Every structure is written in structure tokens, then in C-alpha cells.
């Protein structure tokens, strides 16, 4: 478990370094100047407690640890969902839809059906969404 913690901290420190815009030299100087690290200039040389010190130092410089993104469910892949997605992306290409993301599409579908994911639509609900997207596209093309 300690090896996993160590690797996780090293990855987090490198993310922090990148987000703070530190080049290798600046990062090495920061490490060399920290008390208790015995002049180490690389995370490879550091123990778990010292890695925690480095992370705290980076946090004091403005780095914020963000939780991992939520796990995503697989996309609906039935023909109606594919048609909905295709129409949505076409509307984006036409400049009508600003956000082509699956999240934005899910919000649109929810506003039409009160169902939160394409996977959960009934055939009738999916047909309704397809028809509204076609009508929207028709209004734009006129």
C-alpha cells in the first residue's frame, strides 16, 4: 500500500508542478531549498513523509487538489441514440448548438423527456427527441 501511496503522491506532485507552470529547474530549486529534504532535487529521492511535505509546499503556492472525474457510463449505442447524437452534432456544426458534449445533449434530452440518459429513453421518447431535433434543424435551414 505504501508503494501505491508513494506513486499517487508523485503523480499528484507532477500534476501540481505542471499546473503551476514550474519548469524542471525551478522545481529542482524549490526542492533543494526545502528544509528536511537533504537537498533532494527529484521526487524519486524522497520518502513518503517528504513527498507529503512537497505536496503541501505546492498547495501553498496555489495548487488545488481536485477529485478524479466521475466514472462515465458507456454511451447509448442503439440506432435511435446514434441518430439523436448525429442530429445534435449536425446542429453544432451549423453553429446552433454551442456545446456538442454528451453532457449538453443529456441536458437537452432531460428538458424534453425528464429522462437523464439516452440509455433510459423508451422508443417513443427517443422518437420525440429525434423529431424535435429535426424540426429545430428545419427551422435553422430556412
CORCORCOR-V530724 format. One record per pair of residues at least 24 apart in sequence whose ideal C-beta (glycine too) atoms are under 6 Angstrom apart, sorted by the first residue. I is the first residue (numbers start at 1). J is the second residue. D is the distance in Angstrom with one decimal. If there is no record, write none. Layout:
# CORCORCOR-V530724
I:J:D ; I:J:D
This chain:
# CORCORCOR-V530724
6:48:5.5 ; 9:51:4.2 ; 10:43:4.8 ; 13:43:5.6 ; 13:54:5.6 ; 13:55:5.7 ; 16:58:4.0 ; 16:63:3.9 ; 20:61:5.8 ; 20:63:5.8 ; 76:118:3.8 ; 76:119:4.3 ; 80:126:3.8 ; 81:118:4.4 ; 83:130:5.5 ; 84:129:5.4 ; 84:130:5.9 ; 87:133:3.9 ; 94:140:5.8 ; 96:140:5.3
